[in-house]
Amino acid sequence: MSRRFTHPAYALLAGQVVTAGVAFAINFLSSSVMPPDQRGTLAFFIQLSYIATTLGLLGVERPYVAERTGVSFPTAVRELGRLTRSVWVGAALLVVAAFVTGWVSGWFLALLLAMTATYVVSNAAVRRVRIAYVVSRDRRTFVTNTIAVQCGLLGLGVVLYLLDVSSPAAWLGAYALSSAAAMVTSTRARRRSREEHVSPSQLARVRREGLRLIPASLGNTALLRSDRLMMPFLSSAAELGIYVTVATVMEVGAWPIQQWVDASLGRLRSRAAGSNRGLVIKLFLGVVSLTVVIGVLAYFAISLLLPEEYHRSLELIPILGAGTVVYAMTRLQHGWLIAEGRPGLVSVAETVGLVASAVLYVGLIPPFGAMGAAIGSGIGHCILFGTTWALRRRANRA
């Protein structure tokens, strides 16, 4: 096989193609059997689990790739497990909240919180397997795990669709159960791991850089997800259901660049980022083309497959598509900053973007609902890109 196609980014991209296809299918299967308010409830708790997972990982994903490329898959899984034990703390807190909520106000919300806690643990395992593959290039394990997770989710989604199940807890449980395949992969890897020599200072450096990147990791996740968390309170769960039907699909346009950047941090660190105008142009054209294709598919899928109450989401496609392009190019800028040893600047930019987006959501969602969220998201991504570009340019001139 050509060396060109052995880079881990290619397997990550292939995995994302599968994931994107399943995400597209699950999004429309769930929307077909759930009214907008129930779909919005499901989206809220999924986003809550994503943020809890990000907090539990302590920002170590990208620093670990930059520092530990070349270790075996079992060793990487073991080390990442040690670095991210706080995931279990976050899940335990959600379980406690579930019991308290059930005792005080009812067991439906408690069940949703319990499913969220379960998904936090299994989703963290998925992300650890992904990072372990990037540093080890154990393609077979990664591909097997990806197929198991995505086929499991699609199979459970089809079952829920055929049974006409509209409960958000059941759909959230499908996400958690399918992702548990990664926990099996991790357990098997740890059993066959042989402790490889690692300087304590290396993992300590990973942890320190990860802690510096927590604001960036949280800001990145919250910037994409805070609209879902805020809409039920600023507008309604039904508006969130309409919004997320499009937003979930359009995000896929940014995934290829995310995968390429995350898989290339070690290589970027070993050389100066310098001027990469050709790379920027290629990636820009690629993300624009992919986003247009996804937008067209989403338009026809919503028009032909979903109930009429979801058709208002069609007007959100151009705005969310433009925001996806800007976000993808921002991730490239962040990759360069991390490779250049400036993770703190990423955190600064993400914090600015998060605050700006939150202010925009508070001002735009109450009067405009889903459209306000789309506009706020697009402007927030532009502010994040502008801030990142300015910080990197200033740092390179210093």
Buried (B, 14 or more C-beta within 10 A) or exposed (E): EEEEEEBBBBBBBBBBEBBBEBBBBBBBBBBBBBBBBBBBBBBBBBBBBBBBBBBBBBBBBBBBBBBBBEBBBBBBBBBBBEBBEEBBEBBEBBBEBBEEBBEEEEEEBBBBBBBBBBBBBBBBBBBBBBBBBBBBBBBEBBBEBBEBBBBBBBEBBEEBBEEEBBBBBBBBBBBBBBBBBBBEBBEEBEEEBEEBEBEEEBBEBBBBBBBBBBBBBBBBBBBBBBBBBBBBEBBBBBBBBBBBBBBBBBBBBBBBBBBBBBBBBBEBBEEEBEEEEEEEEEBBEBBBEBBEEBBEEBBEBBEEEBEEEBEBBBEBBBBBBBBBBBBBBBBBBBBBBBBBEBBBBBBBBBBBBBBBBBEBBBBBBEEBBBBBBBBBBBBBBBBBBBBBBEBBEEEEEE
